[in-house]
C-alpha cells in the first residue's frame, strides 16, 4: 500500500505574510491620520487645481475663493469609497449652513478629473466642487498625503480670508469633519464681521 504526502491546505507563511501586510497598511493609515497636519495659525499654501462641480470642469483658485469668505479644504482618500461617499453626502447636506456663514467648501483627492466629474454629481449632489490632485502635490503642501500609498489622508482645514489656517482636523472616520469645521467657522465668525 502506497502512502502519498498530502500537502496541508494552509501554511504559516500563507497566514503570516498577508497578516503582516494588512497590519502594516493599517499602521500606515493610522500613523498618517494621527500625525500633525499643518497647525492652526499657519499660512495656508495657495493652490490652483482642476476641479468639477455638478459635472462641470473648471480651474479652482484658492486665493479667489478666499476673497468671498472662509474656505474649508478637505482632503479625502478616494472617490466612491464608503467613507468618502459618506463624507461627501454630509458636506453636501450641510452646504446651506456653510453658505449662511459666508463659507465655501472644496474637496481634494488624488482621483483623476473624469472620476471627480461623476463624483461631483452623484455623491456631492452638485453642491460643492471637488479638485483633482493626481500627483499629490497639493496634499503634500498640506501635509495630508499618506506615506507609501497613493492617497490623501482624511484631513479638513478651515482657512480664513486672510489665508491663515484657523482649524485643522485629521481622522480616518468621516463622521466629525462637517460638525467640527462648522463649529470652527462659527467661532471665527463670532469675532469677525457678520456673513454677507
C-alpha positions in Angstrom: 0.0 0.0 0.0 1.4 3.4 -1.0 1.1 6.5 1.1 1.2 9.9 -0.6 2.3 13.0 1.1 -0.7 15.3 1.3 0.1 19.0 1.3 -1.7 21.0 4.0 -4.2 23.5 2.8 -2.6 26.3 4.7 0.8 27.1 6.0 2.2 29.6 8.5 3.7 31.6 5.6 0.3 31.8 3.9 -1.2 33.2 7.1 1.6 35.4 8.4 2.6 37.2 5.2 -0.9 38.6 4.4 -1.5 39.4 8.1 1.7 41.4 8.2 0.7 43.2 5.1 -2.7 44.1 6.5 -1.3 45.3 9.8 1.4 47.3 8.0 -1.2 49.1 5.9 -3.4 49.7 8.9 -0.4 51.1 10.8 0.5 53.5 7.9 -3.1 54.7 7.7 -3.3 55.2 11.5 0.1 57.0 11.6 -0.8 59.3 8.7 -4.1 60.4 10.2 -2.7 60.7 13.8 0.3 62.8 12.9 0.2 66.5 13.0 -1.2 68.2 9.9 -0.5 71.9 9.3 -1.3 73.6 12.6 -3.8 76.5 13.2 -2.0 79.8 12.8 0.0 78.6 9.7 -0.3 80.2 6.4 -2.3 78.1 4.1 -0.5 77.2 0.9 -2.3 78.7 -2.1 -3.0 76.3 -4.9 -4.7 76.1 -8.3 -6.2 72.7 -9.3 -8.6 71.3 -11.9 -12.0 70.8 -10.4 -15.5 69.7 -11.1 -18.9 70.8 -9.7 -22.1 69.2 -10.9 -20.1 67.6 -13.7 -18.7 70.9 -15.0 -15.0 71.3 -15.1 -13.2 74.5 -14.1 -9.9 75.7 -12.6 -10.2 76.2 -8.8 -8.1 79.0 -7.3 -7.9 79.0 -3.5 -6.9 82.7 -3.4 -10.0 83.6 -5.4 -12.3 81.6 -3.2 -10.9 83.2 0.0 -12.0 86.6 -1.3 -15.6 85.6 -0.6 -15.0 84.3 2.9 -13.6 81.3 4.8 -12.9 78.1 2.9 -13.0 74.5 4.1 -10.4 72.5 2.2 -10.9 68.8 3.0 -8.7 66.0 1.8 -10.1 62.5 1.3 -8.6 59.2 0.1 -10.6 58.2 -2.9 -13.9 59.0 -4.6 -16.7 56.3 -4.4 -15.2 54.5 -1.4 -17.5 54.1 1.5 -16.1 56.6 3.9 -15.5 59.3 1.2 -19.1 58.8 0.0 -20.5 59.3 3.5 -18.3 62.4 3.9 -19.4 63.9 0.6 -23.0 63.4 1.4 -22.6 65.1 4.8 -20.8 68.1 3.3 -23.5 68.3 0.6 -26.3 68.2 3.2 -24.5 71.0 5.2 -23.9 73.4 2.4 -26.7 75.7 3.4 -25.1 76.1 6.8 -21.7 76.9 5.3 -23.3 79.5 2.9 -25.2 81.1 5.8 -21.8 81.6 7.5 -20.3 83.1 4.3 -18.1 80.0 3.8 -17.4 77.6 0.9 -16.1 74.0 0.7 -13.6 72.3 -1.7 -12.8 68.6 -1.5 -9.4 67.4 -2.7 -8.3 63.9 -3.7 -5.8 62.2 -6.0 -8.5 60.9 -8.3 -8.5 61.9 -11.9 -10.8 64.6 -13.1 -13.1 62.2 -15.1 -13.8 60.3 -11.8 -14.5 63.5 -10.0 -16.9 64.7 -12.7 -19.1 61.7 -11.8 -18.4 62.0 -8.0 -19.4 65.7 -8.1 -22.8 64.8 -9.5 -23.7 61.5 -7.8 -22.2 62.0 -4.3 -21.6 65.7 -3.9 -25.0 66.4 -5.4 -23.5 69.4 -7.3 -23.4 71.4 -4.0 -19.7 72.0 -3.8 -16.6 71.4 -6.0 -14.0 68.6 -5.8 -10.5 69.1 -7.0 -8.1 66.6 -8.7 -4.6 66.3 -7.3 -3.3 63.3 -9.2 0.4 63.9 -8.3 -0.4 64.5 -4.7 1.4 67.8 -4.8 -1.4 69.8 -3.1 -1.9 67.1 -0.4 1.9 67.2 0.2 1.8 71.0 0.7 -0.9 70.5 3.3 0.9 67.6 5.0 -2.1 65.4 4.0 -0.5 62.8 1.8 -0.2 59.2 3.2 3.2 57.7 3.1 3.8 54.8 0.7 0.2 54.6 -0.7 -1.1 57.0 -3.3 -3.9 58.5 -1.3 -4.6 61.7 0.7 -5.3 61.3 4.4 -8.7 62.4 5.6 -7.9 65.9 6.9 -10.0 69.1 7.0 -8.8 72.6 7.2 -10.7 75.9 7.8 -8.9 78.8 6.2 -9.8 82.4 7.0 -10.0 85.0 4.2 -6.5 86.3 5.2 -5.0 83.0 4.3 -4.4 81.8 7.9 -5.4 78.2 8.9 -7.8 78.6 11.8 -8.7 74.9 12.3 -7.3 71.5 11.4 -8.9 68.1 12.0 -7.5 64.7 10.9 -9.4 61.5 11.5 -9.9 58.4 9.4 -13.6 58.4 10.3 -15.7 60.8 8.2 -18.2 61.4 11.0 -17.0 64.6 12.7 -15.4 66.6 9.8 -18.6 68.6 9.0 -19.6 69.3 12.5 -16.1 70.4 13.6 -15.5 72.6 10.6 -18.8 74.4 11.1 -18.1 75.0 14.8 -14.7 76.4 13.9 -16.3 78.8 11.3 -19.0 79.9 13.8 -16.3 80.6 16.4 -14.2 82.6 13.9 -17.3 84.4 12.7 -18.3 85.5 16.2 -15.1 87.6 16.3 -15.4 89.0 12.8 -17.8 90.8 10.6 -21.1 89.0 10.0 -21.6 86.9 7.0 -22.9 88.8 3.9 
